[in-house]
Amino acid sequence: MLKYHHLGIPTSGPRDGEEYPPGFMVHVRPSDMNQCGIEWMRFEPDCPLPELVKTVPHVAFEVDDLHRELVGKEILIAPNRPSQGVKVAFVVSDSAPVEFLQFDER
């Protein structure tokens, strides 16, 4: 089951409340800072993430089983753990990036 989590929007300017997760070369203003779940992402010039993620907004969904959601899809960013308690992956859907998040037991 897909459950809306956030909308990620690339930006070139800094935002209040940005965080800098280690190893990703991206500044993120978390989606829980507003009621609609908007996540702002500002990338370092040499950020190795795919250009599609750096230039096109993405929608993110919480899923129960990340690996099951990836079956048969074009994987853009392989499953990884950007922070404790969450596993994520990006796929391409209709030429747009889509993020899936699986949270550890809450």
C-alpha angles and dihedrals in degrees: 000000000000117000119186111248109165150326114241116208124188114227136178098210130072120255130206111261097027118162127202111216110205118255100017104081091222133115111220131194100203120243092232090070091082135036096243096054100245114169118194116207124194115185129210112240093251096041107145096212116119116280090236091063092045095051110028126059115246134208118221129208131192111230135188096222117025096189093051090052091053096056110117094001130118104253114219099173118018120233112288141156110245090174139005114288099019136085119195141182135176126221134182116247120178090341093307130105116250124188125210120198127194115191123207116241109305 
